[in-house]
């Protein structure tokens, strides 16, 4: 376990820029005094903010970057304009050069994925990266991946994601053998597209040791917390993520409207304030902020672009845990042991990243 965790921040990323990123770093430092920060951004903007956090300033190195990646830049545009020069690229480069253990950004997701893939490359045995999100459930929390890195997945990639997600669950949830399910249109083995059925067959028939395969799960099983890790391809995973976030906001709006609709409902709210505070806390997206880019030869964390300092700190905390408990070593220890080709078609590994530079994943 590392004694010091070095965290590189793209402080120019996100909707609100360096004020949120720097304040979030200060929050993390309170919880984790063993962190050191390497910040990349416009020094004229960042230095005055950093000066207001003396404790943070004492453990931070600030590197000037003139270029920042806009939230609406296409990944291909971001690479052409910002490769080697932008705050986003330089934060990732800090990981590649061994100066930092993890990079965190609230910037453009597609650009971050493209830059991270080009700069760090994928791990041996992984053909495409995936974004893993922490998902609040009735049972506690689960990990869902992929929530938007790449569109489509063959059986081999689905199995890779199952292994990577289970390694992440071991760290975050302190579970020796996480349960894993494949998201499908039904729980019966005969349902679903061929690639999902092939992946299910491989996961069922192979003793991977570090996970327990629970079969197919449906969309309503995610919120129930039926399994610790839910595996799907990026298109359906991103739709599920945005649907859940929208539903949470819808329920919160309904509750506010209902509680203020009549005098009796307002009086009832006074008696039930603690219960509603608990519900609001469970639905707070800031506390589960931080998508992990799995499959890269380095650790990169994506924060929501519109989050506040508390949410940004939560994303940094995820990166801290991934480093502290050696996520990369766990994944590397799991992948080489197994031949991850399709059990039926015996397809060779795909040598491409599967990343389209003109289509942005959206977290």
VENQUI-V9064 format. One record per residue. RES is the residue in three letters. PSI is psi in degrees with one decimal (NA if undefined). OMEGA is omega in radians with two decimals (NA if undefined). Layout:
res;psi;omega
RES;PSI;OMEGA
RES;PSI;OMEGA
This chain:
res;psi;omega
UNK;132.1;-3.07
UNK;139.8;3.12
UNK;-33.6;3.09
UNK;133.1;3.10
UNK;120.8;-3.10
UNK;120.6;-3.01
UNK;121.4;3.08
UNK;131.0;-3.12
UNK;130.9;2.90
UNK;90.4;-2.99
UNK;-7.0;3.12
UNK;-10.0;-3.09
UNK;156.5;3.09
UNK;174.1;-3.10
UNK;-24.4;-2.99
UNK;-0.8;2.98
UNK;-153.4;-2.94
UNK;-24.2;-3.10
UNK;-40.2;-3.14
UNK;-44.5;-3.09
UNK;-43.2;-3.10
UNK;-41.4;3.08
UNK;-36.8;3.08
UNK;-39.8;3.09
UNK;-38.2;3.11
UNK;-37.6;3.09
UNK;-44.3;3.14
UNK;-39.4;-3.12
UNK;-33.5;3.09
UNK;-42.1;-3.11
UNK;-31.3;-3.06
UNK;83.6;-3.11
UNK;-6.6;-3.14
UNK;16.1;3.11
UNK;151.8;3.00
UNK;138.3;-3.05
UNK;140.8;2.97
UNK;106.7;-3.06
UNK;139.5;3.12
UNK;121.5;-3.13
UNK;-176.8;3.12
UNK;112.9;-3.03
UNK;-35.3;-3.13
UNK;-32.4;3.11
UNK;-37.0;-3.00
UNK;-37.6;-3.04
UNK;-47.7;3.13
UNK;-35.3;3.12
UNK;-43.6;-3.13
UNK;-33.2;-3.14
UNK;-23.3;-3.12
UNK;-4.7;3.11
UNK;80.3;-3.03
UNK;-41.6;-3.13
UNK;-40.5;3.11
UNK;-43.5;-3.14
UNK;-35.3;-3.09
UNK;-21.3;-3.10
UNK;19.2;-3.04
UNK;138.3;2.95
UNK;126.1;-3.11
UNK;122.6;3.10
UNK;130.9;-3.11
UNK;134.0;3.02
UNK;122.7;-3.10
UNK;-27.2;-3.03
UNK;132.9;3.00
UNK;148.8;-3.09
UNK;126.4;3.13
UNK;153.6;-3.11
UNK;-21.7;-3.13
UNK;9.6;3.07
UNK;138.0;2.98
UNK;149.7;3.14
UNK;-40.4;-3.14
UNK;-39.7;3.10
UNK;-42.5;-3.13
UNK;-40.2;3.12
UNK;-43.6;-3.13
UNK;-40.9;-3.05
UNK;-32.4;-2.97
UNK;-2.7;-3.12
UNK;120.8;3.12
UNK;-11.0;-3.02
UNK;-26.2;-3.04
UNK;161.1;3.10
UNK;-34.0;3.13
UNK;-50.2;-3.13
UNK;-44.1;-3.06
UNK;-30.9;3.04
UNK;-43.6;3.10
UNK;-41.6;3.14
UNK;-32.0;3.09
UNK;-35.7;3.09
UNK;-45.4;-3.13
UNK;-39.1;-3.10
UNK;-4.2;3.13
UNK;9.0;3.12
UNK;-27.9;-3.13
UNK;156.7;3.13
UNK;-21.8;-3.09
UNK;148.1;3.05
UNK;139.5;3.14
UNK;134.9;3.11
UNK;144.6;3.01
UNK;14.4;-3.04
UNK;-170.5;-3.14
UNK;118.2;-3.04
UNK;-44.6;-3.13
UNK;-42.6;3.11
UNK;-40.8;-3.13
UNK;-42.2;3.12
UNK;-43.5;-3.14
UNK;-47.1;-3.12
UNK;-41.9;-3.14
UNK;-39.8;3.14
UNK;-42.8;-3.13
UNK;-38.0;-3.06
UNK;-47.3;-3.03
UNK;-26.8;-3.02
UNK;166.4;3.14
UNK;158.4;3.10
UNK;156.3;3.08
UNK;130.4;-3.12
UNK;-7.4;3.13
UNK;124.5;3.14
UNK;-25.6;-3.13
UNK;142.3;3.08
UNK;168.8;3.11
UNK;153.4;3.06
UNK;123.1;3.12
UNK;130.3;-3.13
UNK;147.5;3.03
UNK;128.1;-2.98
UNK;119.5;3.09
UNK;137.1;-3.13
UNK;170.8;3.08
UNK;-34.1;-3.09
UNK;-16.6;-3.09
UNK;-102.4;3.09
UNK;149.5;3.03
UNK;169.0;3.04
UNK;131.8;3.11
UNK;129.8;3.09
UNK;143.0;0.11
UNK;138.4;-3.14
UNK;24.0;3.00
UNK;11.0;-3.10
UNK;-49.4;-3.11
UNK;154.0;-3.12
UNK;130.2;3.12
UNK;154.6;3.13
UNK;136.3;3.03
UNK;178.1;-3.07
UNK;-38.7;-3.12
UNK;-44.7;-3.14
UNK;-38.1;3.10
UNK;-40.4;3.11
UNK;-41.8;3.07
UNK;-44.0;3.14
UNK;-36.9;3.10
UNK;-42.6;3.13
UNK;-44.7;-3.14
UNK;-42.3;3.12
UNK;-36.9;3.12
UNK;-33.8;3.07
UNK;-41.1;3.10
UNK;-40.7;3.12
UNK;-37.4;3.08
UNK;-40.0;-3.11
UNK;-52.9;-3.02
UNK;-37.5;-3.03
UNK;-2.0;3.13
UNK;51.6;3.14
UNK;129.5;-3.13
UNK;-37.9;-3.05
UNK;82.9;-3.09
UNK;149.4;3.04
UNK;141.2;-3.07
UNK;135.6;3.06
UNK;150.2;3.06
UNK;126.0;3.12
UNK;128.9;-3.05
UNK;174.3;-3.14
UNK;-1.5;3.10
UNK;162.5;-3.11
UNK;-12.5;-3.12
UNK;143.8;-3.07
UNK;-21.3;-3.11
UNK;-8.5;-3.07
UNK;158.5;3.04
UNK;169.2;3.12
UNK;163.0;-2.99
UNK;-39.5;-3.09
UNK;-38.5;3.11
UNK;-40.6;3.12
UNK;-37.1;3.10
UNK;-42.9;3.11
UNK;-41.2;3.11
UNK;-39.4;3.12
UNK;-44.4;-3.13
UNK;-43.9;-3.14
UNK;-33.8;-3.13
UNK;-38.3;-3.01
UNK;-12.0;-3.10
UNK;132.5;3.10
UNK;94.9;3.14
UNK;-12.5;3.04
UNK;-50.3;-3.01
UNK;1.1;3.12
UNK;161.1;3.06
UNK;112.2;-3.11
UNK;126.8;-3.07
UNK;6.2;3.12
UNK;-161.7;-3.12
UNK;145.0;3.02
UNK;153.5;3.11
UNK;172.9;-3.06
UNK;-38.8;-3.12
UNK;-10.7;3.09
UNK;-20.6;-3.09
UNK;-53.0;-3.14
UNK;-23.5;3.10
UNK;-17.1;-3.10
UNK;36.7;-3.07
UNK;-34.1;3.11
UNK;162.9;3.13
UNK;-29.7;-3.09
UNK;125.5;3.07
UNK;126.3;-3.07
UNK;131.4;3.08
UNK;170.9;3.08
UNK;166.0;-2.92
UNK;-31.6;-3.11
UNK;-55.3;-3.13
UNK;-32.8;3.13
UNK;-39.9;3.13
UNK;-38.2;3.08
UNK;-43.3;3.12
UNK;-42.5;-3.13
UNK;-50.2;-3.10
UNK;-33.2;3.08
UNK;-42.9;3.13
UNK;-43.0;3.13
UNK;-42.5;3.12
UNK;-38.6;3.11
UNK;-39.8;3.11
UNK;-43.4;3.11
UNK;-36.7;3.13
UNK;-45.9;3.13
UNK;-42.6;3.13
UNK;-39.9;3.11
UNK;-44.6;3.10
UNK;-43.9;-3.12
UNK;-43.4;3.13
UNK;-42.1;3.13
UNK;-42.8;-3.11
UNK;-39.5;-3.10
UNK;-21.7;-3.13
UNK;9.0;-3.01
UNK;-34.9;-3.12
UNK;165.4;3.10
UNK;-40.5;-3.12
UNK;-37.3;3.14
UNK;-34.4;3.09
UNK;-38.3;3.09
UNK;-41.8;3.10
UNK;-36.2;3.12
UNK;-36.9;3.14
UNK;-36.1;3.14
UNK;-21.9;-3.05
UNK;19.4;-3.07
UNK;-41.0;-3.11
UNK;-37.5;3.12
UNK;-41.5;3.12
UNK;-32.3;3.08
UNK;-38.5;3.08
UNK;-42.8;3.11
UNK;-44.3;3.13
UNK;-38.1;3.13
UNK;-39.2;3.13
UNK;-31.2;-3.11
UNK;-0.3;-3.08
UNK;110.3;-3.09
UNK;-18.8;-3.11
UNK;-31.3;-3.01
UNK;-9.5;3.05
UNK;25.8;-3.12
UNK;144.2;3.07
UNK;96.9;3.05
UNK;134.4;-3.10
UNK;127.2;3.06
UNK;101.6;-3.10
UNK;144.8;3.10
UNK;-7.4;3.10
UNK;158.4;3.09
UNK;57.3;-3.09
UNK;164.3;-3.07
UNK;125.7;3.11
UNK;133.8;-3.12
UNK;133.3;3.08
UNK;121.0;3.04
UNK;152.6;3.00
UNK;136.8;-3.10
UNK;-30.0;-3.07
UNK;14.6;-3.08
UNK;169.8;3.05
UNK;-171.0;-3.08
UNK;-36.7;3.13
UNK;-43.6;3.12
UNK;-40.0;3.13
UNK;-39.2;3.10
UNK;-36.2;3.11
UNK;-38.8;3.10
UNK;-41.9;3.09
UNK;-39.3;3.13
UNK;-38.3;3.09
UNK;-45.1;3.10
UNK;-40.1;3.10
UNK;-47.9;-3.13
UNK;-39.8;-3.14
UNK;-35.9;3.12
UNK;-47.9;-3.03
UNK;-37.0;-3.08
UNK;20.5;2.86
UNK;59.6;3.12
UNK;-48.0;-3.08
UNK;-41.8;3.14
UNK;-38.0;3.12
UNK;-44.9;3.14
UNK;-45.7;-3.14
UNK;-32.1;3.11
UNK;-20.3;-3.11
UNK;-38.3;-2.97
UNK;-46.0;-3.01
UNK;-17.1;-3.06
UNK;-24.6;-2.95
UNK;144.9;3.06
UNK;102.7;-2.99
UNK;58.3;3.00
UNK;162.5;-3.12
UNK;133.2;-3.10
UNK;-16.7;-3.10
UNK;-50.9;-3.06
UNK;-17.9;3.11
UNK;42.8;3.14
UNK;144.5;3.06
UNK;167.9;3.13
UNK;143.6;3.06
UNK;127.8;-3.09
UNK;-5.4;-3.12
UNK;164.7;3.09
UNK;-18.5;-3.09
UNK;13.3;-3.04
UNK;121.4;3.06
UNK;122.4;-3.08
UNK;-1.6;3.10
UNK;3.0;3.11
UNK;125.7;-3.06
UNK;127.5;2.91
UNK;154.4;-3.02
UNK;114.8;-3.09
UNK;NA;NA
